[in-house]
Amino acid sequence: MSKNLSANSFILKNIGELVTFDTQSQTMRVAQSVEMVVRDGMIMEIGRDLDSPELKRLDANGNLVTPGFVDVHTHPVFNATREKEFEMRLMGKSYQQIAEAGGGIISSARSLQEISRPALERKVRSRLDGFLRQGTTTIEAKSGYALSVEGELESLRLLKKLALHHPLEMRRTFLGAHDYPPEYKDNHEAYLDLIVEKMLPQVVRENLADFCDVFCEEGVFSVPESRQVLEAAKFLGLGLRIHADEFKSIGAVRLASQLGAISADHLTTITEEGITALIEGNIIPVLLPATTFFLGSDQYAPARRLWDEGLPVAIATDFNPGSSMTQSMALVITLACLKMHLHPLEALQAATYNAAQSLKMESKIGSLESGKQADFIIWKFSHYQGIPYFLGFPAIYSVWKKGQVTWRDVHPI
């Protein structure tokens, strides 16, 4: 190889299928027996019978190649897991009942106060590694388990620090409005003042986040309270996301439309009025089927309806210790197909290109096309239908970020 070429320059040959969204045709493309030229971590060309004598050749062994997953709803900064709550749900307790009994988000906030910064950093770094093992090359990562001024800032500072030295690409979201701390349960105005007057300005001063999110739900942040936080964030220049219509529709999607939010997430109880608001506001619906599954519910977001309305549906894991303890986007794709009636190609688009749109990153990630980053997965099978089909199998052979292998299975294909 030429001394002028970096290690992340190569031709990937012997691809069985290369499946990606095509921005020219605005459809998913299934290409067989193609090759992909990568120079300095960027895709130069995809086609047949490509050759460049100075480039090394890598062999996909006739297997499937797809873009790396873009997981656009995750909560990786926490201390303890909450498996005891899982058992409580199996015994009949609802998510809301567990929260009222001292579990839920508040229990994670208490636990986060008990761990040292170095120990938390090790845990979060390990979780970032876990995303890569599951084929995810870019995430949106939220704060939200500290619920204090310094704790929320420290969560975002930790994410910012780790992003500088970890191959997983990240967009950060401030979620101080995840719940009310116990000391502010009867004084919402005081906690809202902390968010608006102290947390948000410091988040922006330190460039700690790209977005602001609010858990707009009955019993948590009302529509007027959510508006107060989101309007302040918008004034300060942050993009807006919102937890909406997870347990009850209270007008969160309409608020998102009015304020110009880029995404509304969950949407399991969305109404006709909410669907209209998504369309009018050009909002990306981010659906979280693993959360519905993990909570033992049969009410899934209406992905098929939203897709047929022409909305750019995205799907994500909602990785968190209480309601979705998974980092597997392949599992999410399976659930999107079986429970939300998306077709495999649609679900793959929702997990890659559409998701990248919700981060405003579609110009460089989310699809395999000339001029974009070489973020891709080599699978252990040849056809895209295998992604939802091989449920629970160790089906990924290798994961690549900017043309560098970031994870490889020790077992051969």
C-alpha positions as CSV (number, residue, x, y, z in Angstrom):
1,M,0.0,0.0,0.0
2,S,1.2,3.5,-0.8
3,K,2.8,5.4,2.1
4,N,0.4,8.3,1.3
5,L,-2.6,6.2,2.1
6,S,-3.9,5.7,5.6
7,A,-4.8,2.4,7.2
8,N,-8.5,3.2,6.7
9,S,-8.1,3.1,2.9
10,F,-9.1,-0.2,1.1
11,I,-11.4,-1.9,-1.3
12,L,-14.1,-4.1,0.3
13,K,-14.6,-6.9,-2.1
14,N,-16.8,-10.0,-2.4
15,I,-19.9,-8.4,-0.8
16,G,-23.0,-10.6,-1.0
17,E,-25.6,-7.8,-0.6
18,L,-24.9,-4.1,0.1
19,V,-28.2,-2.6,1.4
20,T,-28.5,1.1,2.1
21,F,-30.8,4.1,1.6
22,D,-30.1,5.8,-1.7
23,T,-30.5,9.6,-1.4
24,Q,-30.9,10.0,-5.2
25,S,-33.9,7.7,-5.6
26,Q,-35.1,8.2,-2.0
27,T,-35.5,4.5,-1.6
28,M,-33.6,1.6,-0.1
29,R,-31.2,0.0,-2.5
30,V,-30.2,-3.7,-2.5
31,A,-27.0,-4.2,-4.6
32,Q,-25.5,-7.6,-5.2
33,S,-21.9,-8.5,-5.8
34,V,-20.6,-4.9,-5.6
35,E,-17.4,-3.5,-4.1
36,M,-16.8,-0.4,-2.0
37,V,-13.8,1.8,-2.2
38,V,-12.8,3.6,1.0
39,R,-10.1,6.3,1.3
40,D,-9.2,7.9,4.6
41,G,-12.3,6.6,6.2
42,M,-14.7,8.0,3.5
43,I,-16.6,6.1,0.8
44,M,-15.3,7.0,-2.6
45,E,-17.2,4.6,-4.8
46,I,-19.6,1.6,-4.8
47,G,-19.8,-0.5,-7.9
48,R,-18.7,-3.6,-9.8
49,D,-15.2,-4.6,-11.0
50,L,-13.5,-1.7,-9.1
51,D,-9.8,-1.8,-8.8
52,S,-7.0,0.3,-7.4
53,P,-3.6,-1.3,-7.3
54,E,-2.4,0.8,-4.4
55,L,-5.3,-0.1,-2.1
56,K,-5.4,-3.2,0.1
57,R,-8.2,-5.6,-0.4
58,L,-10.6,-6.7,2.3
59,D,-12.9,-9.7,1.8
60,A,-16.6,-9.6,3.0
61,N,-16.8,-13.4,2.2
62,G,-20.1,-13.0,0.4
63,N,-21.9,-11.5,3.3
64,L,-24.3,-8.7,3.9
65,V,-23.0,-5.2,4.4
66,T,-25.2,-2.4,5.8
67,P,-24.7,1.0,7.3
68,G,-23.8,1.1,11.0
69,F,-26.9,1.6,13.1
70,V,-27.8,5.1,14.4
71,D,-29.4,4.8,17.8
72,V,-31.2,8.1,18.5
73,H,-32.6,7.6,21.9
74,T,-30.3,6.3,24.7
75,H,-29.7,7.0,28.4
76,P,-26.2,5.6,29.1
77,V,-25.2,7.6,32.2
78,F,-26.5,5.7,35.1
79,N,-25.0,3.6,38.0
80,A,-27.2,0.7,39.1
81,T,-29.4,-1.6,37.0
82,R,-33.0,-2.1,38.1
83,E,-33.7,-5.8,37.6
84,K,-35.8,-5.9,40.8
85,E,-38.3,-3.6,39.2
86,F,-38.5,-6.0,36.2
87,E,-39.7,-8.7,38.7
88,M,-42.2,-6.2,40.2
89,R,-43.7,-5.6,36.8
90,L,-44.0,-9.4,36.3
91,M,-46.0,-9.4,39.6
92,G,-48.4,-6.9,38.3
93,K,-47.0,-3.5,39.2
94,S,-47.2,-0.8,36.5
95,Y,-44.3,1.6,35.6
96,Q,-46.2,4.4,37.3
97,Q,-46.8,2.4,40.5
98,I,-43.1,1.4,40.7
99,A,-42.2,5.1,40.4
100,E,-44.7,6.1,43.1
101,A,-43.1,3.5,45.4
102,G,-39.7,5.1,45.1
103,G,-38.4,3.2,42.0
104,G,-38.1,4.4,38.5
105,I,-36.1,7.5,37.5
106,I,-35.8,8.7,41.1
107,S,-34.1,5.4,42.2
108,S,-31.6,5.9,39.4
109,A,-31.0,9.5,40.5
110,R,-30.3,8.3,44.1
111,S,-28.0,5.6,42.9
112,L,-26.0,8.0,40.7
113,Q,-25.2,10.1,43.7
114,E,-23.5,7.1,45.3
115,I,-20.9,6.3,42.7
116,S,-17.5,7.9,42.2
117,R,-16.7,9.8,39.0
118,P,-13.9,7.3,38.0
119,A,-16.2,4.3,38.6
120,L,-19.0,5.9,36.6
121,E,-16.7,6.8,33.8
122,R,-15.6,3.1,33.5
123,K,-19.2,2.0,33.4
124,V,-20.3,4.5,30.7
125,R,-17.2,3.7,28.6
126,S,-18.1,0.0,28.8
127,R,-21.6,0.8,27.6
128,L,-20.2,2.8,24.7
129,D,-18.2,-0.3,23.8
130,G,-21.4,-2.3,24.0
131,F,-23.1,-0.2,21.4
132,L,-20.3,-0.9,19.0
133,R,-20.5,-4.6,19.6
134,Q,-24.2,-4.4,18.6
135,G,-23.4,-2.6,15.3
136,T,-24.3,0.9,16.4
137,T,-21.8,3.5,15.2
138,T,-23.6,6.7,16.3
139,I,-25.8,7.4,19.2
140,E,-27.8,10.2,20.8
141,A,-27.0,10.2,24.5
142,K,-29.1,11.9,27.2
143,S,-28.4,13.1,30.7
144,G,-31.4,12.9,33.1
145,Y,-30.5,10.6,36.0
146,A,-28.9,13.3,38.2
147,L,-31.8,15.8,38.5
148,S,-29.5,18.4,40.1
149,V,-27.6,21.3,38.7
150,E,-24.1,19.9,39.1
151,G,-25.1,16.3,38.6
152,E,-26.7,17.0,35.2
153,L,-23.7,19.1,34.1
154,E,-21.3,16.4,35.2
155,S,-23.3,13.7,33.3
156,L,-22.9,15.8,30.1
157,R,-19.3,16.6,30.8
158,L,-18.6,12.9,31.1
159,L,-20.2,12.2,27.8
160,K,-18.3,15.0,26.1
161,K,-15.0,13.7,27.5
162,L,-15.6,10.1,26.5
163,A,-16.7,11.2,23.0
164,L,-13.2,12.7,22.4
165,H,-11.5,9.4,22.8
166,H,-14.0,6.8,21.8
167,P,-14.8,5.7,18.2
168,L,-18.5,5.7,18.8
169,E,-19.9,9.0,17.5
170,M,-22.3,10.9,19.7
171,R,-24.8,13.7,19.9
172,R,-25.6,14.8,23.4
173,T,-29.0,15.8,24.8
174,F,-29.8,17.6,28.1
175,L,-32.7,15.9,29.9
176,G,-32.8,17.7,33.2
177,A,-36.6,17.6,32.8
178,H,-36.7,13.8,33.2
179,D,-38.6,13.9,36.5
180,Y,-39.0,16.1,39.6
181,P,-36.5,15.4,42.4
182,P,-38.3,14.4,45.6
183,E,-37.5,17.8,47.2
184,Y,-39.3,19.6,44.4
185,K,-42.3,17.3,44.1
186,D,-44.5,20.0,45.6
187,N,-42.6,23.0,44.2
188,H,-42.3,22.5,40.5
189,E,-41.7,26.1,39.8
190,A,-38.5,26.1,41.8
191,Y,-37.1,23.1,39.9
192,L,-38.1,24.7,36.6
193,D,-36.3,27.8,37.6
194,L,-33.1,25.7,38.2
195,I,-33.4,24.2,34.8
196,V,-34.1,27.4,32.9
197,E,-31.8,29.8,34.9
198,K,-28.9,27.6,35.9
199,M,-28.7,24.3,34.0
200,L,-29.5,25.4,30.5
201,P,-27.3,28.5,30.4
202,Q,-24.3,26.5,31.7
203,V,-25.0,23.6,29.3
204,V,-24.8,26.1,26.4
205,R,-21.7,28.0,27.8
206,E,-19.7,24.7,28.0
207,N,-21.1,23.4,24.7
208,L,-22.3,20.2,26.5
209,A,-25.3,19.4,24.4
210,D,-26.8,19.6,21.0
211,F,-30.4,19.1,22.0
212,C,-32.8,19.5,24.9
213,D,-35.4,17.0,25.8
214,V,-38.4,16.9,28.2
215,F,-40.5,14.0,29.5
216,C,-43.9,15.5,28.8
217,E,-46.3,13.1,30.4
218,E,-49.1,13.0,32.9
219,G,-47.6,13.0,36.4
220,V,-44.2,14.3,35.2
221,F,-43.9,17.5,33.1
222,S,-47.1,19.1,32.0
223,V,-47.5,20.7,28.6
224,P,-47.0,24.3,30.1
225,E,-44.0,23.1,32.2
226,S,-42.5,21.4,29.1
227,R,-43.1,24.5,27.1
228,Q,-41.2,26.6,29.6
229,V,-38.1,24.4,29.4
230,L,-38.2,23.9,25.6
231,E,-38.7,27.6,24.8
232,A,-35.7,28.5,27.0
233,A,-33.6,25.8,25.3
234,K,-34.7,27.0,21.9
235,F,-33.8,30.6,22.8
236,L,-30.3,29.4,23.7
237,G,-29.9,27.7,20.4
238,L,-30.4,24.0,21.3
239,G,-32.3,21.6,19.1
240,L,-35.5,20.3,20.6
241,R,-36.6,16.7,21.2
242,I,-39.5,15.5,23.4
243,H,-40.7,12.3,25.1
244,A,-44.4,12.4,24.0
245,D,-47.5,10.2,24.3
246,E,-45.8,7.3,26.0
247,F,-48.5,6.5,28.5
248,K,-51.2,9.1,27.8
249,S,-51.7,11.7,25.1
250,I,-51.7,15.1,26.8
251,G,-50.8,17.4,23.9
252,A,-47.0,16.9,23.8
253,V,-46.9,16.3,20.0
254,R,-48.9,19.5,19.4
255,L,-46.3,21.3,21.6
256,A,-43.5,19.8,19.6
257,S,-45.1,21.0,16.4
258,Q,-45.6,24.5,17.7
259,L,-42.0,24.8,18.9
260,G,-40.3,23.2,15.9
261,A,-38.9,20.1,17.6
262,I,-37.0,17.8,15.4
263,S,-38.3,14.6,17.0
264,A,-41.1,13.3,19.1
265,D,-40.2,10.0,20.8
266,H,-42.3,7.0,22.1
267,L,-45.8,7.9,20.6
268,T,-47.5,4.7,21.8
269,T,-50.7,6.6,22.6
270,I,-50.6,9.1,19.8
271,T,-54.0,10.3,18.6
272,E,-55.3,11.5,15.2
273,E,-54.6,15.0,16.3
274,G,-51.1,14.0,17.2
275,I,-50.5,12.4,13.8
276,T,-51.7,15.6,12.1
277,A,-49.3,17.6,14.3
278,L,-46.4,15.4,13.3
279,I,-47.2,16.0,9.6
280,E,-47.7,19.8,10.0
281,G,-44.6,20.2,12.1
282,N,-42.4,18.0,9.9
283,I,-41.4,16.1,13.0
284,I,-39.5,12.8,12.9
285,P,-41.3,10.2,14.9
286,V,-38.8,8.1,16.9
287,L,-40.4,4.9,18.0
288,L,-39.1,2.6,20.7
289,P,-40.6,-0.9,20.4
290,A,-38.2,-2.5,22.8
291,T,-39.6,-0.3,25.6
292,T,-43.1,-1.4,24.9
293,F,-41.9,-5.0,24.8
294,F,-39.8,-4.7,28.0
295,L,-42.7,-3.1,29.9
296,G,-44.9,-6.1,28.9
297,S,-47.4,-3.9,27.0
298,D,-49.2,-4.8,23.8
299,Q,-49.8,-1.2,22.8
300,Y,-47.2,-0.3,20.2
301,A,-46.7,2.9,18.4
302,P,-48.6,2.9,15.0
303,A,-45.5,2.7,12.9
304,R,-47.3,1.3,9.8
305,R,-49.7,4.2,9.8
306,L,-47.1,6.8,10.3
307,W,-44.9,5.4,7.6
308,D,-47.9,5.3,5.2
309,E,-48.5,8.9,6.0
310,G,-45.1,9.6,4.5
311,L,-43.4,10.4,7.8
312,P,-39.7,9.5,8.2
313,V,-40.1,7.0,11.0
314,A,-37.0,6.3,13.0
315,I,-36.5,3.5,15.6
316,A,-34.2,3.4,18.6
317,T,-33.4,1.2,21.6
318,D,-34.3,3.7,24.5
319,F,-31.4,1.9,26.3
320,N,-31.9,2.6,30.0
321,P,-31.9,0.6,33.3
322,G,-35.7,0.8,33.9
323,S,-37.7,0.3,30.8
324,S,-35.4,-1.0,28.0
325,M,-32.2,-2.7,29.1
326,T,-31.0,-3.4,25.6
327,Q,-28.4,-2.0,23.2
328,S,-29.4,-4.2,20.3
329,M,-30.8,-2.4,17.3
330,A,-31.2,-5.7,15.6
331,L,-33.7,-6.7,18.3
332,V,-35.4,-3.4,17.7
333,I,-35.7,-4.1,14.0
334,T,-37.2,-7.5,14.8
335,L,-39.8,-5.9,17.0
336,A,-40.5,-3.2,14.5
337,C,-41.3,-5.9,11.9
338,L,-43.3,-8.3,14.1
339,K,-45.1,-5.8,16.4
340,M,-45.3,-2.5,14.4
341,H,-45.7,-4.1,10.9
342,L,-42.7,-2.5,9.2
343,H,-41.1,-4.5,6.4
344,P,-37.4,-5.4,6.9
345,L,-36.1,-2.8,4.5
346,E,-38.3,-0.1,6.1
347,A,-37.1,-1.0,9.5
348,L,-33.5,-0.9,8.4
349,Q,-34.1,2.5,6.9
350,A,-35.6,3.6,10.2
351,A,-32.6,2.4,12.1
352,T,-30.1,4.1,9.8
353,Y,-30.9,7.0,7.4
354,N,-34.1,8.2,9.0
355,A,-32.5,8.1,12.4
356,A,-29.5,10.1,11.1
357,Q,-32.0,12.7,9.9
358,S,-33.2,13.2,13.5
359,L,-29.7,14.1,14.5
360,K,-29.2,16.4,11.4
361,M,-26.3,14.1,10.4
362,E,-27.7,12.5,7.2
363,S,-25.2,14.3,5.0
364,K,-22.4,12.1,6.5
365,I,-23.8,9.0,8.1
366,G,-26.9,6.7,7.9
367,S,-26.2,5.4,4.4
368,L,-23.4,4.0,2.3
369,E,-22.8,6.4,-0.5
370,S,-19.9,8.3,-2.1
371,G,-18.8,11.2,0.1
372,K,-20.0,9.7,3.4
373,Q,-18.2,8.2,6.3
374,A,-17.4,4.5,6.0
375,D,-19.6,3.4,9.0
376,F,-20.7,-0.1,8.2
377,I,-21.4,-3.6,9.5
378,I,-20.4,-6.9,7.9
379,W,-22.9,-9.5,9.0
380,K,-22.5,-13.3,9.1
381,F,-25.2,-13.9,6.5
382,S,-25.8,-12.8,3.0
383,H,-29.3,-11.3,2.9
384,Y,-30.9,-8.3,4.7
385,Q,-33.9,-10.4,5.8
386,G,-31.5,-12.1,8.2
387,I,-31.3,-9.0,10.5
388,P,-34.8,-9.5,12.0
389,Y,-34.7,-13.3,11.3
390,F,-31.7,-14.4,13.3
391,L,-33.2,-13.4,16.7
392,G,-30.6,-13.5,19.5
393,F,-27.8,-14.9,17.3
394,P,-24.3,-13.4,17.4
395,A,-24.9,-12.4,13.8
396,I,-22.4,-9.5,13.4
397,Y,-18.9,-10.3,12.1
398,S,-17.4,-6.8,12.3
399,V,-18.2,-3.2,12.8
400,W,-16.4,-0.3,11.1
401,K,-16.4,3.4,12.0
402,K,-14.7,5.9,9.5
403,G,-13.1,2.9,7.8
404,Q,-11.5,1.5,11.0
405,V,-12.6,-1.8,12.4
406,T,-13.9,-1.1,16.0
407,W,-15.2,-4.5,16.8
408,R,-14.7,-8.0,15.3
409,D,-16.1,-11.3,16.4
410,V,-13.4,-13.7,17.5
411,H,-15.2,-16.5,15.7
412,P,-14.7,-16.8,11.9
413,I,-17.6,-16.3,9.5
